[in-house]
Amino acid sequence: MTPAVFAHGSLRLYLLSLLAEEPRHGYELIQALSDRFGGTYVPSAGTIYPRLAKLEEEGLVTKTTDGRKTVYSITDAGRAELASREHELDAIEEEVTDSVRRLADEVRAGVNDAMRTLRAELASAAREAKRDATRVDPRQEARDAGRDARAAANAAAREAEVAINDFRQQLRTDLRSQAARGSLPANVVPLLKEELTRVRRTIAEAIARS
């Protein structure tokens, strides 16, 4: 289950802080939040627009129509509230950082599960190929098994490539997001190299045993 990203009331204040930077329409707010989270969290329209409507009711934002887009701007009352609660924004930034970390952990856990599944499928395909080779017509069955095994291996390899590319993209986004904030620990790169070496060794051993 995906952990909660914002504590109660925090998203409301965070939206005000984004609008204090510049007027934005709804999609731009969604995109700005996605960028702050390095792509690991993308709020839905059903999350953003009701809060914008509430802020408008409270006189903290206004909206204007620009063609087919509705642009939201912070009001003087909104800036006053933001100024009075400025100390809370630092805490919200900490919440955002922790939430990004939790979401990234979920992504990595999903990749690890996918890799374990892939190893199991490769081993199962190898066992099935061996059983096929012992059937009544050994030569034909061996040829069929070989084709099936190659097809299964090719499919598994493609699935592995997708999982690896997804992991690389997600991790790259995480790292760039943290680097942009100036909060990337010095031990991250050595840890990354160590973990990649361990995973590569584990995969090589699994393939060798198949």
C-alpha positions as CSV (number, residue, x, y, z in Angstrom):
1,M,0.0,0.0,0.0
2,T,1.4,3.4,-0.9
3,P,2.1,5.5,2.2
4,A,0.4,8.8,2.7
5,V,2.4,11.6,1.1
6,F,1.1,14.7,3.0
7,A,-0.1,14.9,6.6
8,H,-3.5,16.4,7.1
9,G,-3.6,20.0,6.0
10,S,-0.1,20.0,4.6
11,L,-1.1,19.8,0.9
12,R,-3.3,22.9,1.3
13,L,-0.3,25.0,2.6
14,Y,2.0,23.5,0.0
15,L,-0.4,24.5,-2.8
16,L,-0.3,28.0,-1.5
17,S,3.5,28.0,-1.5
18,L,3.5,26.9,-5.2
19,L,1.0,29.6,-6.1
20,A,3.1,32.2,-4.3
21,E,5.9,31.4,-6.8
22,E,3.7,32.1,-9.8
23,P,0.1,31.7,-10.9
24,R,-0.6,28.2,-12.2
25,H,-3.5,26.2,-13.7
26,G,-4.4,22.8,-12.2
27,Y,-2.2,20.7,-14.5
28,E,0.8,22.9,-13.8
29,L,0.3,22.4,-10.0
30,I,0.0,18.6,-10.6
31,Q,3.2,18.7,-12.7
32,A,5.0,20.9,-10.1
33,L,4.2,18.4,-7.3
34,S,5.3,15.5,-9.5
35,D,8.6,17.3,-10.2
36,R,9.2,17.9,-6.5
37,F,8.7,14.2,-5.9
38,G,11.0,13.2,-8.8
39,G,8.1,11.5,-10.6
40,T,7.4,9.0,-7.8
41,Y,4.1,10.8,-6.8
42,V,1.6,12.3,-9.2
43,P,-1.5,13.7,-7.4
44,S,-4.8,13.1,-9.2
45,A,-7.1,15.9,-10.3
46,G,-9.5,14.7,-7.7
47,T,-6.9,15.5,-5.0
48,I,-5.9,18.9,-6.3
49,Y,-9.1,20.6,-7.5
50,P,-11.3,20.2,-4.4
51,R,-8.5,21.8,-2.3
52,L,-8.2,24.7,-4.8
53,A,-11.9,25.2,-4.6
54,K,-11.7,25.3,-0.8
55,L,-8.8,27.8,-0.9
56,E,-10.9,29.9,-3.3
57,E,-13.9,29.8,-0.9
58,E,-11.7,31.0,1.9
59,G,-10.4,33.9,-0.2
60,L,-6.9,32.6,-0.3
61,V,-6.7,32.2,-4.0
62,T,-8.6,33.5,-7.0
63,K,-9.1,32.0,-10.4
64,T,-9.3,33.5,-13.9
65,T,-10.0,32.0,-17.3
66,D,-7.2,31.9,-19.9
67,G,-8.7,30.4,-23.0
68,R,-9.7,26.9,-22.0
69,K,-7.6,26.9,-18.9
70,T,-8.4,28.1,-15.4
71,V,-5.4,29.9,-13.8
72,Y,-5.2,30.1,-10.0
73,S,-3.4,33.0,-8.2
74,I,-2.7,33.6,-4.5
75,T,-4.4,36.6,-2.9
76,D,-3.0,39.0,-0.3
77,A,-4.9,37.0,2.3
78,G,-3.3,33.8,1.0
79,R,0.2,35.4,1.2
80,A,-0.6,36.6,4.8
81,E,-1.5,33.1,5.8
82,L,1.5,31.7,4.1
83,A,3.7,34.2,5.9
84,S,2.1,33.4,9.3
85,R,2.8,29.7,8.8
86,E,6.2,30.0,7.1
87,H,7.8,28.0,9.9
88,E,5.5,25.0,8.9
89,L,6.9,24.9,5.4
90,D,10.2,23.6,6.5
91,A,8.5,20.7,8.3
92,I,6.4,20.0,5.2
93,E,9.6,19.9,3.1
94,E,10.9,17.3,5.5
95,E,7.6,15.4,5.1
96,V,8.1,15.5,1.3
97,T,11.6,14.2,1.5
98,D,10.6,11.4,3.8
99,S,7.6,10.6,1.5
100,V,9.9,10.5,-1.6
101,R,12.2,8.1,0.2
102,R,9.3,5.8,1.2
103,L,8.0,5.8,-2.4
104,A,11.4,5.1,-3.8
105,D,11.8,2.2,-1.3
106,E,8.5,0.8,-2.7
107,V,9.8,1.1,-6.2
108,R,13.0,-0.7,-5.3
109,A,11.1,-3.4,-3.5
110,G,8.9,-3.9,-6.5
111,V,12.0,-4.3,-8.7
112,N,13.5,-6.8,-6.3
113,D,10.2,-8.8,-6.4
114,A,10.2,-8.7,-10.2
115,M,13.8,-10.0,-10.3
116,R,13.0,-12.8,-7.9
117,T,10.1,-13.7,-10.1
118,L,12.3,-13.6,-13.2
119,R,14.8,-16.0,-11.6
120,A,12.0,-18.4,-10.7
121,E,10.6,-18.3,-14.3
122,L,14.0,-18.9,-15.8
123,A,14.5,-21.9,-13.5
124,S,11.0,-23.3,-14.3
125,A,11.6,-22.9,-18.0
126,A,14.9,-24.8,-17.8
127,R,13.2,-27.6,-15.8
128,E,10.4,-27.8,-18.3
129,A,12.8,-28.0,-21.2
130,K,14.6,-30.9,-19.5
131,R,11.4,-32.8,-19.0
132,D,10.3,-32.2,-22.6
133,A,13.6,-33.8,-23.8
134,T,12.6,-37.2,-22.2
135,R,9.3,-37.7,-24.0
136,V,8.4,-40.4,-26.6
137,D,10.0,-38.8,-29.6
138,P,13.3,-37.5,-28.1
139,R,14.6,-35.7,-31.2
140,Q,11.3,-33.9,-32.1
141,E,10.5,-33.2,-28.5
142,A,14.1,-31.9,-28.0
143,R,13.7,-29.6,-30.9
144,D,10.3,-28.4,-29.7
145,A,11.7,-28.0,-26.2
146,G,14.6,-26.1,-27.5
147,R,12.4,-23.7,-29.3
148,D,10.1,-23.3,-26.3
149,A,13.0,-22.8,-24.0
150,R,14.6,-20.2,-26.3
151,A,11.3,-18.4,-26.7
152,A,10.8,-18.4,-22.9
153,A,14.3,-17.3,-22.3
154,N,14.0,-14.5,-24.9
155,A,10.7,-13.4,-23.3
156,A,12.3,-13.5,-19.8
157,A,15.2,-11.5,-21.1
158,R,12.9,-8.8,-22.5
159,E,11.0,-8.7,-19.2
160,A,14.3,-8.4,-17.3
161,E,15.4,-5.5,-19.6
162,V,12.1,-3.7,-18.9
163,A,12.5,-4.2,-15.1
164,I,16.1,-3.0,-15.3
165,N,15.2,0.1,-17.4
166,D,12.3,0.9,-15.0
167,F,14.6,0.6,-12.0
168,R,17.3,2.8,-13.7
169,Q,14.8,5.5,-14.6
170,Q,13.2,5.6,-11.2
171,L,16.5,5.6,-9.4
172,R,17.9,8.3,-11.7
173,T,14.9,10.4,-10.9
174,D,15.3,9.9,-7.2
175,L,19.0,10.8,-7.3
176,R,18.5,13.9,-9.4
177,S,15.7,15.1,-7.2
178,Q,17.8,14.7,-4.0
179,A,20.8,16.2,-5.7
180,A,18.8,19.3,-6.8
181,R,17.9,19.7,-3.1
182,G,21.5,19.4,-2.1
183,S,20.7,16.6,0.2
184,L,22.3,13.6,-1.5
185,P,24.4,11.7,1.1
186,A,28.0,11.0,0.2
187,N,27.6,7.3,0.7
188,V,24.9,6.9,-1.9
189,V,27.1,6.2,-4.9
190,P,29.4,3.7,-3.1
191,L,26.2,2.0,-1.8
192,L,24.7,1.9,-5.3
193,K,27.8,0.3,-6.8
194,E,27.9,-2.2,-4.0
195,E,24.3,-3.2,-4.4
196,L,24.5,-3.4,-8.2
197,T,27.5,-5.6,-7.9
198,R,25.7,-7.9,-5.5
199,V,22.6,-8.1,-7.7
200,R,24.6,-8.8,-10.8
201,R,26.5,-11.6,-8.9
202,T,23.2,-13.1,-7.6
203,I,21.7,-13.1,-11.1
204,A,24.8,-14.7,-12.6
205,E,24.8,-17.4,-10.0
206,A,21.0,-18.1,-10.6
207,I,21.6,-18.4,-14.4
208,A,24.6,-20.7,-13.9
209,R,22.5,-23.0,-11.7
210,S,19.7,-23.2,-14.3
